[in-house]
Amino acid sequence: MLLHMLPIFHVHGLFVASHGALLAGARMIWLPRLDVDQALRYLPQSTVMMGVPTYYVRLLADARFDRAACANMRLFISGSAPLLTETFADFQARTGQTILERYGMSETVMLTSNPCRPADGERLGGTVGKALSGVQVRVVDDAGQAVAAGEIGNVQVRGPNVFSGYWRMPEKTREEFTADGWFKTGDVGRWGGESGGRAVPADYLSIVGRSKDLIISGGYNVYPKEIETVIDEMQGVLESAVIGVPHPDFGEAVAAVVVPRAGAAIDVAAMQADLKSRIANFKVPKRIHVVDQLPRNTMGKVQKNVLRDTYAAS
């Protein structure tokens, strides 16, 4: 029984969730949107739930969401936006289950996934798992050369699941594919490396961010996800978003927008001092803004363009 709360104008809700259930002959409980009360009502009779990270954050914020509420559940799946390692860990501690995070996009459908069965490997927070059967994934530098495990590069994919091009947009299609047929996802990632304080196998992919979100400050490349991960691990922080804002000397300066946990207070000066001890100085946010919530689109993705517009002059 699939508990379905995703919008169906998106590939996650329509193709992956709805069509997947229909092809399997499964039953669905179809809710028009996430409603925590309704979700808690139907969870006991469901076995599978597909959601975006925001869904899991909101469920965890409700004291009624516990192991008993999930006793009948076999699988929780997350996609469409990065799942914080803290959310992954909090969910496991609360329910005894691990969220299966995977990776795909409208142009490609599913690309990678953490293991579905324990026999296939461990689900690791902060990663989107291994390439699916028949799907090729590579991480390359700007010259198209493969980077070493643990190094950050551009994620490109190839396979029968990848679309042939944009409708009546031949120029854009040419721009988004390499000469040898790889699709440029626009995501930045790495094989292996480290996540949540532990080593990640070299065949697991982690998405670091979008190439358009890359910050170039004083000639240095700054990947927002790296800083967000450190901030999100700090006491009292619920989540964060790191952006680049105009700077007269550096071109761009690093800024962070931070959401505190309920009842917590953020000491900006102390946070900056802590960050200086943990990351390179050029990565430390010059400004930290504390807000009640981050702007999101209907799929739960943080709208960094809105944040950049909001704090451009700060």
Protein Blocks (a to p, Z undefined) as FASTA:
>chain_A
ZZdfbdfkbfklmmmmmmmmmmnopacdddfbdcfklmmmmmmmpcbdcddfklmmmmmm
pmklcfklmmmpmbdcdehiacdfklmmmmmmmnopacddddddfklmpfbdcdfblklo
ccdehiabjadehiacddddfkopacdehiacddddddjkbcfbdehilklmmmmpcfko
pacehpacdeehieehiacdfkbccdfbdfklpcceehiacdfklmmmmmmmpghiabdc
ddddddfklopacdddddddehiacdfklmmmmmmmmmcfklpcfbdcddfbdcddfkop
acfklmmmmmmmZZ
